[in-house]
Amino acid sequence: MCYCSEARRQHVQLVKDRQLFDERIARLKDDCERSMTAKFGQIVELEELENITVNQQVAEAKDQLTSAEAEGAADLLAWQVRV
C-alpha cells in the first residue's frame, strides 16, 4: 500500500510541476513575441531568420570570389601583355 500512495504523491507533484512549467513557457513565449515585435515589427520564425543569415554569408562569399576572379583575370591579362 505504501508504494501506491507514494506513486500517487509523485504523480500529483509531477502534474503540478508540469502546470508550472507550462505557465513559465507561456510567459517566456509572450516575452519572446513582444521582443520580436519590438525589434522586427512582427513575429519572425527563427528558422527563416537563420536561413537569411546563412544566405547573406553565402552571398558575401560569392562576391569575394567574383572579386578575386576579376583580380586574377586582370593580373593574367597584364602578364600576357608583358610576354
N, C-alpha and C positions, 0 to 999 in steps of 0.2 A: 504494500500500500504506500509506503514512503516514496517509492520510485514514481508512482503516478502523480502524487501531489507535487513532487519536485519538478517533474516534467511539465506539469500544468503551470507552475510558477515561472519556469523558464519560458514557456510559450507566451504567457501574459507579458513578461518583461520584453521578449522579442517583439511582440506586437506593438507595445508602447514605444520601443526604440525605433521601430520602423516608421511609426507615425511622426516621431520627432525628426527623423532623417528626411522623410517626405516633405515636412514643413520647411526644413532647412534648405532642401533642394529647390523648393518653390521660391523661397526668398532669394536665394542666390541667382536663380533664373531671372527673376524680376530685376534684380540689380544689374545683371548682365545685359538684359534687354534695354534698360534705361541708359546704361553706359553706351551701348551701340547706337541708340537713337541720338544721344547727345553728340557722339563722335561722327557718325556717318549719316545721320538724318533718317535712318531706317534700320530695321533689323537685318543683319547680314549673316548669311550662312558662312561659318568659319571655313568650311571645306572650299567654298568658292573663293574666299579671300586668300587662302593658301595657294590655290591654283593660279590666281592672278599674280601673286608674288613670284611663283616659280616661272611663270611665263615672262615676267619682266626680266628676270635673271637670264633666261634663255635669249630674250631679245637683245640684252646688253652684250652677251657673249657673241651673238651673231654680228652685232655692229662692230665689235672689236676684231672679229675675224675678217670682216669685209675691209676694215681699215688696214689691217696687216697685209691682206692680199693686195690691196691697192698700192701700198708702200713697196711690197715685193715686186710688183709688176713695174713700178716706176724705176726701182733700182736695176732690174733686169734690162729695161729699155736703155738706161744710162750706160750700162756695161756694154750692151750691143752696139751703141753709137760709138763708144771708145774703141772697140775692136774692129 
